[in-house]
Amino acid sequence: MVPANPAAGAGPYRLADRDAHPGAKDAGIVARGVSRILPGAVPVALVRNIDLTIGKSEFVAITGPSGSGKSSLLYLLGLLDLPTTGSIEFHGQDTSAMDEATMAALRLSHIGFVFQFHFLLPEFTVLDNLLIPMRRKGGQPLDRMRDRAGAILAALQLDGEAAKRPDQLSGGQRQRAALARALANDPDYILADEPTGNLDTKNAAIVFDMLDRRRCEKERTVIVVTHDLGLAERAHRRVHLVDGRIVADRAA
Ligand SMILES: Nc1ncnc2c1ncn2[C@@H]1O[C@H](COP(=O)(O)OP(=O)(O)OP(=O)(O)O)[C@@H](O)[C@H]1O
């Protein structure tokens, strides 16, 4: 149930602009007949024959039972893994024939990925974890990068933790730091694997608000894999997987 005035916030999450769902008309990531099969004596199909179009400014939740292929699909959509059959089109470009360097450049500029296990670099501070991808992308002076990183951290209520290393943070702070890093290069697509998993209500609400604000204010696309019914209910579209196949794809 979504409050009539989302700003009133009836639950842990507030949705800023639920009715602005633009549908898939401005297609950004298109999966066509995508399967991912691990070879072996008994091949394992992670996802099977997926057709999916995700457009600009959508907030999509990928749901399904454990082992249904949600993370595998997210990795494929985020160009972190390659389909065994079928193709992924990204911004109108077929990625099948791209080399790894081109894919890496696309990821660096356009995709922010929040992993299920944060994968922050343990030997660097939180601030440096944001500055590293920024410097790899380049294009602006270090002072500007620092200001931007500081603003992202402040928006996620992490301004006091910038100089800490990941092992000095709480679980919720680490999860938020991982989201901050994913946002460092202001990606067009934010793909997050269980971004609110194991978070308390307050931390989950901070994460959700940040994701929804990016979508709303900057027309970014958000795709989350989640078991969190609260988060899934507030997405504009829910794609449900069972045994690696899409069994439901519904606008909320
Ligand atoms: N490298 C791998 N080798 C063998 N099996 C794998 C591998 N990666 C994933 N799988 C299997 O593929 C299936 C899909 O995995 P995936 O992680 O995509 O599911 P999921 O829906 O995200 O699960 P969860 O909700 O538990 O995170 C699972 O049965 C998993 O055990």
The ligand as an SDF file (V2000), in Angstrom:
LIG
                    3D

 31 33  0  0  0  0  0  0  0  0999 V2000
   29.1950  -20.4120  -10.5300 N   0  0  0  0  0  0  0  0  0  0  0  0
   28.1720  -21.2310  -10.3180 C   0  0  0  0  0  0  0  0  0  0  0  0
   28.3260  -22.5710  -10.3850 N   0  0  0  0  0  0  0  0  0  0  0  0
   27.2960  -23.4180  -10.1960 C   0  0  0  0  0  0  0  0  0  0  0  0
   26.0450  -23.0240   -9.9520 N   0  0  0  0  0  0  0  0  0  0  0  0
   25.8200  -21.7070   -9.8760 C   0  0  0  0  0  0  0  0  0  0  0  0
   26.8510  -20.7330  -10.0540 C   0  0  0  0  0  0  0  0  0  0  0  0
   26.3200  -19.4920   -9.9370 N   0  0  0  0  0  0  0  0  0  0  0  0
   25.0190  -19.6930   -9.6760 C   0  0  0  0  0  0  0  0  0  0  0  0
   24.7230  -20.9970   -9.6370 N   0  0  0  0  0  0  0  0  0  0  0  0
   23.4020  -21.5890   -9.4130 C   0  0  0  0  0  0  0  0  0  0  0  0
   22.5380  -20.9650  -10.3340 O   0  0  0  0  0  0  0  0  0  0  0  0
   21.2740  -20.7260   -9.7550 C   0  0  0  0  0  0  0  0  0  0  0  0
   20.9300  -19.2530   -9.8420 C   0  0  0  0  0  0  0  0  0  0  0  0
   21.7990  -18.5140   -8.9760 O   0  0  0  0  0  0  0  0  0  0  0  0
   21.5430  -16.9970   -8.6350 P   0  0  0  0  0  0  0  0  0  0  0  0
   22.5800  -16.5770   -7.6430 O   0  0  0  0  0  0  0  0  0  0  0  0
   21.4330  -16.2270   -9.8950 O   0  0  0  0  0  0  0  0  0  0  0  0
   20.0990  -17.0700   -7.9420 O   0  0  0  0  0  0  0  0  0  0  0  0
   19.3400  -15.9940   -7.0340 P   0  0  0  0  0  0  0  0  0  0  0  0
   17.9110  -16.0560   -7.4350 O   0  0  0  0  0  0  0  0  0  0  0  0
   20.0290  -14.6700   -7.1360 O   0  0  0  0  0  0  0  0  0  0  0  0
   19.5470  -16.6180   -5.6000 O   0  0  0  0  0  0  0  0  0  0  0  0
   19.5450  -15.9100   -4.1390 P   0  0  0  0  0  0  0  0  0  0  0  0
   18.2140  -15.2520   -3.9880 O   0  0  0  0  0  0  0  0  0  0  0  0
   19.7120  -17.0680   -3.2060 O   0  0  0  0  0  0  0  0  0  0  0  0
   20.7010  -14.9490   -4.1030 O   0  0  0  0  0  0  0  0  0  0  0  0
   21.3610  -21.2480   -8.3380 C   0  0  0  0  0  0  0  0  0  0  0  0
   20.8200  -22.5400   -8.3060 O   0  0  0  0  0  0  0  0  0  0  0  0
   22.8370  -21.2660   -8.0570 C   0  0  0  0  0  0  0  0  0  0  0  0
   23.1590  -22.2410   -7.1100 O   0  0  0  0  0  0  0  0  0  0  0  0
  1  2  1  0
  2  3  1  0
  2  7  2  0
  3  4  2  0
  4  5  1  0
  5  6  2  0
  6  7  1  0
  6 10  1  0
  7  8  1  0
  8  9  2  0
  9 10  1  0
 10 11  1  0
 11 12  1  0
 11 30  1  0
 12 13  1  0
 13 14  1  0
 13 28  1  0
 14 15  1  0
 15 16  1  0
 16 17  2  0
 16 18  1  0
 16 19  1  0
 19 20  1  0
 20 21  2  0
 20 22  1  0
 20 23  1  0
 23 24  1  0
 24 25  2  0
 24 26  1  0
 24 27  1  0
 28 29  1  0
 28 30  1  0
 30 31  1  0
M  END
$$$$
